[in-house]
């Protein structure tokens, strides 16, 4: 007998309840239930499913969502996203305020520097205007004077104060006063020194002589009233007074 026949005989005579090759359980020939092998396999699968506690219509455990897993994971993320969004909005607003403050401070510094520089040129401009009044603004001196006045124009500084302007205490400094019937309100008739301003800001007031209108003549006083409230008696009111007989 060959070795292969011996192995076949041993396998055919094996009465163990477990198949050594596949590991599946065996059923004795006398106890084999009716039905095909496929039906037996389906019954075993159903028994295994019942033992695992899984119904036919139920989803597998791996596919079922874990209660609270999604909520527990999304709430912290949403809360963290909201916090980061609020931080970004706050930082953006603070940066915008910082930029506006820096621009305002820079503009203020530029204005103050321009006003200080212009203030140092005012005495030179006064000398130029006096030289112009005397007819000495000629030649090279006129060229220099024009450049100085051009600097004021470049800074946005303008002059004000002309004879005939209505007197304004905010713009004029009155050093002379007189009266005249030719004016109906206080008027700057003489300009001793021009004023300067940059935009709406007055850098120097104008020094002027002011002419006020003459005071009106006092009105006639009414007739005096007696102490007792009656008008005084005149000669025409005395009894017996009348036209003389002809």
KACOR-V132312 format. One record per residue. N is the residue number from 0. RES is the residue in one small letter. D_FIRST is the distance of its C-alpha to the first C-alpha in Angstrom with 1 decimal. Layout:
# KACOR-V132312
N;RES;D_FIRST
N;RES;D_FIRST
This chain:
# KACOR-V132312
0;x;0.0
1;x;3.7
2;x;6.7
3;x;8.3
4;x;6.5
5;x;7.0
6;x;10.5
7;x;11.2
8;x;10.7
9;x;12.9
10;x;15.4
11;x;15.7
12;x;16.4
13;x;18.8
14;x;22.2
15;x;24.3
16;x;27.6
17;x;27.3
18;x;25.0
19;x;23.7
20;x;23.8
21;x;27.2
22;x;28.8
23;x;30.2
24;x;30.5
25;x;28.4
26;x;29.9
27;x;28.2
28;x;27.6
29;x;30.4
30;x;32.8
31;x;32.4
32;x;36.0
33;x;37.1
34;x;37.1
35;x;35.1
36;x;33.2
37;x;36.1
38;x;38.5
39;x;36.5
40;x;36.6
41;x;40.4
42;x;41.0
43;x;39.2
44;x;41.3
45;x;44.5
46;x;43.7
47;x;43.2
48;x;46.5
49;x;48.3
50;x;47.1
51;x;48.4
52;x;51.8
53;x;52.0
54;x;53.5
55;x;52.6
56;x;56.0
57;x;56.3
58;x;55.9
59;x;53.4
60;x;54.6
61;x;54.5
62;x;56.9
63;x;59.3
64;x;62.4
65;x;63.1
66;x;66.4
67;x;69.2
68;x;67.2
69;x;69.0
70;x;72.4
71;x;72.0
72;x;71.1
73;x;73.8
74;x;76.8
75;x;76.9
76;x;76.5
77;x;79.2
78;x;81.5
79;x;80.9
80;x;81.6
81;x;84.9
82;x;85.9
83;x;85.3
84;x;87.2
85;x;90.2
86;x;90.1
87;x;90.2
88;x;93.0
89;x;95.0
90;x;94.6
91;x;95.6
92;x;98.7
93;x;99.6
94;x;99.2
95;x;101.4
96;x;104.1
97;x;103.9
98;x;104.4
99;x;107.4
100;x;108.9
101;x;108.5
102;x;110.1
103;x;112.9
104;x;113.6
105;x;113.4
106;x;115.9
107;x;118.2
108;x;118.1
109;x;119.0
110;x;121.9
111;x;123.3
112;x;123.2
113;x;124.9
114;x;127.6
115;x;128.3
116;x;128.6
117;x;130.9
118;x;133.0
119;x;133.7
120;x;135.0
121;x;137.4
122;x;140.3
123;x;139.9
124;x;140.0
125;x;143.3
126;x;144.8
127;x;143.7
128;x;145.3
129;x;148.6
130;x;148.6
131;x;148.1
132;x;151.0
133;x;153.3
134;x;152.2
135;x;150.6
136;x;147.1
137;x;147.2
138;x;145.6
139;x;142.7
140;x;143.3
141;x;142.6
142;x;139.3
143;x;138.1
144;x;139.4
145;x;137.4
146;x;134.2
147;x;134.7
148;x;135.3
149;x;132.2
150;x;130.2
151;x;131.3
152;x;130.4
153;x;127.0
154;x;126.5
155;x;127.6
156;x;130.9
157;x;133.9
158;x;137.5
159;x;139.5
160;x;143.1
161;x;145.7
162;x;149.3
163;x;149.6
164;x;146.2
165;x;146.3
166;x;146.2
167;x;142.8
168;x;142.5
169;x;138.8
170;x;139.7
171;x;143.2
172;x;145.1
173;x;148.7
174;x;151.2
175;x;154.3
176;x;155.8
177;x;158.7
178;x;159.7
179;x;160.5
180;x;161.4
181;x;159.3
182;x;155.9
183;x;154.6
184;x;151.9
185;x;151.1
186;x;150.5
187;x;149.6
188;x;152.5
189;x;152.2
190;x;148.9
191;x;149.3
192;x;145.7
193;x;142.8
194;x;139.7
195;x;136.0
196;x;132.9
197;x;129.3
198;x;127.9
199;x;129.1
200;x;129.6
201;x;133.1
202;x;133.2
203;x;137.0
204;x;139.7
205;x;142.7
206;x;146.1
207;x;148.7
208;x;152.2
209;x;152.3
210;x;155.1
211;x;155.5
212;x;157.4
213;x;160.9
214;x;161.4
215;x;163.1
216;x;166.7
217;x;167.1
218;x;167.9
219;x;171.4
220;x;171.4
221;x;172.2
222;x;175.5
223;x;175.6
224;x;175.2
225;x;177.6
226;x;176.4
227;x;176.8
228;x;174.7
229;x;177.7
230;x;178.6
231;x;181.7
232;x;185.0
233;x;186.6
234;x;190.2
235;x;189.5
236;x;188.1
237;x;191.2
238;x;193.5
239;x;196.6
240;x;195.1
241;x;195.6
242;x;197.2
243;x;200.6
244;x;203.5
245;x;205.1
